[in-house]
């Protein structure tokens, strides 16, 4: 694919020793530091983040490209992998959330209000996915994998996130339902059956669409591998899906709640704004007990932040092992503009929608939250529009294979 896409596909070569060493050094030192200044649990979550980065990179598990190639070309392998991930997720998460404990640790899901802000936020997040070139997890792992364009998207993502926190009181004043947990409302067994049936329906629709468009299910090209596939990649999408859901379950066990990504971006943006004299601490969003405590505390104490940093380093490690860590610093103007606009939409939309493709879609749905399903519908609609807009910015719409994100 062209260099206007998220993560240019480079020929496999020997292991990139320098970035491999840097990634390993920071992963090890970071884990030791967190174990000393915070606790062993925080250190373990940092390492889980690194493993998530490896899985995301080696499986090229992109929510953005999976939706784009289905919208533009009717190929549904990525969406089917997501449905598998969600199906395994509800089988793991629903019983734990129903009981309220996991291995003796109290656990709760990411269950948020479903209303106007989710509809608007998910829709503009969907547009941002296609213009920015990635989702939340995709932005992190492609930055770690050496994509210089996605650094621009990430900076804009952070800016959009903190801007949205200034407007949240107005958005949350608009009509919305109280948080609804399908597990609590319907009961464990009915909630499981309903979710599994919908996942199967969506997967079935992708099969019908793909066969109608291509006459068969499109098989990805085999990629040569030098060395162990589990170490150097690439991984099958199914392996990536299973790795992500298992690591999310580990996150639930360690943190007491599922994996999230974008709350850290808002926190980083707020800390940066405070550093240049903007009194974000007086904003309503940052005046709540939990957010005020996060703003006052060091980044090392924020679970989402340390996991996000771990994802970047894990992806860097994976890219180096694959022999593909080689950043390209040339960025066309239209692609740069798309990265900025897309990143702002991603950040703003994620706050409005109480999460992103991870916190609202993946973790939201496997938490049994109604707002996760609302997010899916309107984010997909935003992706349809975003896919149509990509050519205006010189961005590719793949007709052959999945992009990296």
Secondary structure by P-SEA (a helix, b strand, c coil): cccccccccccccccccaaaaaaaaaaaaaaaaaaacccaaaaaaaaaaaaaaaaaaaacccaaaaaaaaacccccaaaaaaaaaaaaaaaccaaaaaacccccbbbbcccccccaaaaaaaaaaaaaaaaacccaaaaaaaaaaccaaaaaaaaaaaaaaaaaaaaaaaaaaccccccccccccccaaaaaaaaaaaaaaaaaaaaaaaaaaccccccccbbbbcccccccccccaaaaaaaaaaaaaaaaaaccccccccaaaaaaaaaaaaaaccccccccccccaaaaaaaaccccccaaaaaaaaaaaaaaaaaaaaccccccccccaaaaaaaaaaaaaaaaaaaaaccccccccccccccccaaaaaaaaaaaaaaaaaaaacccccccccccccccc
